[in-house]
Structures are given as C-alpha cells and as structure tokens.
Amino acid sequence: MTGKQKAILIVLLGAQFMFAVDFSILTVALPKIGDDLGFGIDSLQWVITAFALTAAGFMLLFGRIGDLYGRKKLFLFGMALLTVSSLIGGLATSAEVMLAARIAQGLATAIVTPSGMALITTSFDEGPLRTKALGLNGALLSLGFASGAILGGVLTDLLSWRWDFFINVPVGILLFFGGLVVIRESVSETRPKLDVPGAITVTGGLLAFVFGITGAERNGWAAPQTWGALLLAAVLLVGFYVVELKSAAPLAPVRILKSNSVKWGNLGGLITFSMESALSFLLTLYMQQVLELTPFQTGLMFGFLGLGAFLGGTFSSRILARIGAKGGLVWGLVIQAVMTGALFWLGDDKAVGIVAVLVTTFVGGFGHVLAIVAYTVTATSGIADGEQGLATGLATMTQQIGFTLGIPVMSAVAASQYGELTDGVASVAGVLTGTTFGMFVDGLIVLGGALLVALFLRRSEPASGAGESQAGDSGSADRVLADSR
C-alpha cells in the first residue's frame, strides 16, 4: 500500500472499530443506566433497541445516498453526528434524552458504516490489497464487538457509565479531521434521482422487521406486537421489490439483489453474525450463572474470542488467495459451527468450563472472521464503483440485522430447555441445560449455512447488466484472488 492508502485505511478502520465497540459497550452498564435515569426493567432494553432499529433500518438508504451525493461527505457528517450524540448521551439526565442520543448514534452508524466500507472498496482495486483491507476490517469489527464489553465494564466500574459515551468524543473528533484531510471524495459518475418510494418501503420494512425481532424476546413470538410487526415488514419489503422492478432509477437494482454472489454471500454473513452474537449471549449466561464469574471476568474471557478474531482477519487475505472467497466462507462457517456445537458438552466444573470456553472461542473467532472477510469480498466483488455504496450497504445491513436477530431467536431456543422457573428464575442446572442446548442448535444452523453456501454459491458471475462499467473482473471474487497469487 502507498502511504496515502495506509492513512486512509487507518481512519476508516478506526471508525469501523469505534462503531463495533459502541454496539456492545453499554451491555454491562445497562442496570446502572436504568437506576440513574429511571428506566423500568421492562423499558431498559430500549437503550439497545433504539440503536439497533435506526442502525439497521437506514443502512441501505444511506449506502445509496453515499453513491449519489458523495461518500466522504456522508462519512464526515456521520462522524460529527456520532460525536455530538455521544456527548449528549454522556450528559443525559432523563430517559428521553438518553433514547434520543441512542437514536442519533444509530443513525450515525447507518451513515458511516456503509460509506466507510464503500470508501475502502473504492480506494483499493479488487485483488490482494482490497482483500487485505477487508480482512483487517473484519478483524477489527469482531475485536471491537468483543472488547466493547470489556471496555464498558472497566469504564463503568472505575469511572461511570457516562464514560462509555464520553470516550467517543475525542476519538470522533480525531477521526473527523483525519477523514477531512486524507480521504478523497468518492461519488457515482451518474447522478439519477433518489428512488423515494423504494427508500420509504425498504426503510419502513427494515424498521418493522428489527422492531418485531427485538420485541420477540420481551413480548414472545406469539404476541400481536411481534407477528404484527413482522407481517408489516413482509408486506413493505415485498412492496419494495415490486417498486424496484418498475423504477427507472431503483434504489437497489433487482439484478444486484438477485446476483448469486450478493444473495448467497449475504446469507453467509447473516448466519455468521447472528449466530456469533447469539453465542456471546449464551456464553454470558453460562459463565455468570453456572460458573459464577463476575461481569468483568466474563468480559476478559471474551478477550480470547477477540484475539482469535484478530488473527483470523490478519491471515484471511492469504487464506482467501489460496482457496478463494467461496472456500473461505464455507470453511470459516464450518470452523465456527464445530467450535460452537462442541460447547454442548460443557458442564458445571469451573476449571474445565473456563478452558473449554477459551479454546473454542479462540478457534471459533478465527473461523468467524474468516467467514466475515469472505462474505464481504463475495458480496462486493464485480460491482461497479458507482454502486459500491449499495453493495456495502447491503453487506453492513446484513451485519446489523445479524447482530439483532441472533439473540432473541437463540434466547427462545435456550428458554425452551430451562425447565420449571421459580419466581421467573431458572435453576443453575436449568441454565446449563438451556444454554448448552442453544449452543448445539447454534452450531447446527451455522453448519447448515455452510452447506447451503457450498451448494449454491457459484465461483464466478457478472453482478451487473451487460455493457455496464465494472470495477475489476465481471464478478468473480475467486478469479481475482487467483490472479493475485
């Protein structure tokens, strides 16, 4: 890489790491936030849900806006919004102000994440440099998610939960001015009008979907709020597809949505993200309620997952150069599946349990990030530069929905095995049975995803219509990687 490319990558990866940390940093601090700001036990989850709703719901829209009006502009605006909203969140004295700050943070995530990813893919041509950049991005993404819980616990215990917000302010300012100096503007050469009907239907559909999923754990899957929201999401998303078929300048051209690499690459991404976030939730229950570890000790245990993830991102470009993006996605999912499913045999012995969790999460974290890098390469290869915001918007939307989807689904699976509850609380034996059963199902789902990708993801396919300008090869991530050897 040139010195300029390294500087660009430092800024963009710093932003992606920062947003990954933000997703999990408040988890440990939620009870203290609730006590200080007056959240009831039934409303505390909105501190997380308000963020997840806006982050996932607006991701695709802002990815396309970046294509049309400039990714650097959007990146800088999003960093400024995150910095200001983090300051407001840290100073919040009421639940209403806190929720407003979290909504703004979610919007900032929806703005910066796809524009930052598109800036990475347009700053590096398809081939070894882009794969290396995406590998580092995947490593820092999972490392940030894992270290967010650790950092949140340390800041909350030593200072205050408010520092979980304040820490973003100096980092956000630094990244804003770094981006202002080193990033060059990136925008589509064609400037069609924004597809407003498509924007309304897809954003509304994604908001309804995430609302339904996040509410399922609280209200139950049979509750009207849950199935009503999911039904509305289905109607709006079908309406979005119909709108895109007829639109002269669609928000998301159907030829891209139907692309084999985009479709199956994003499925692999959805599975690896959703099931890894679910695994983190189940392991937290196991370590705290069965092994009786403290929240801080639990956070430290996840450090091994972060280390494995970092190594996975570091070596993923070399691995993909040998076995291709499809091979990397399949094998990454298989490793994650085996290491997750093996946790079914966990017991209540503290020493054995700690060693087993450290080993499996380390190896599984390596496979998880290998799958992340492979799915990102797959889902963004062969896409013209003018549509990279859309492609990366789809990929990062998959990431956010995966983070949101996994926990309520696998929480319900685990709860089905808790047995009889006493005052709403499961016994230690019940928690052990439920969490290990959930991990086994988690592993089976990931293994099923690996099988689907192996069967249906083709090695090469043009991702755009004939005669349109392409970035690099006609859609074959594997061919580009093979050529780089």
Buried (B, 14 or more C-beta within 10 A) or exposed (E): EEEEBEBBBBBBBBBBBBBBBBBBBBBBBBBBBBEBBEBEEEBBBBBBBBBBBBBBBBBBBBBBBBBBBBBBBBBBBBBBBBBBBBBBBBEBEEBEBBBBBBBBBBBBBBBBBBBBBBBBBBBBEBBBBBBBBBBBBBBBBBBBBBBBBBBBBBBBBEEBBBBBBBBBBEBBEBBBEBBEEBBEEBBBEEEEEBBEBBBBBBBBBBBBBBBBBBBBBBBEBEBEBBBBBBEBBBBBBEBBBBBBEEBEEBBBBBBBBEBBBBBBBBBBBBBBBBBBBBBBBBBBBBBBBBBEBEBBBBBBBBBBBBBBBBBBBBBBBEBBBEBBBBBBBBBBBBBBBBBBBBBBEBEBEEEEBBEBBBBBBBBBBBBBBBBBBBBBBBBBBBBBBBBBBBBBBBBBBBBBBBBBBBBBBBBBBBBEBBEEEEEEEBBEEBBBBBBBBBBBBBBBBBBEBBBBBBEEBEBBBBBBEEEEEBBBBBBBBBBBBBBBE
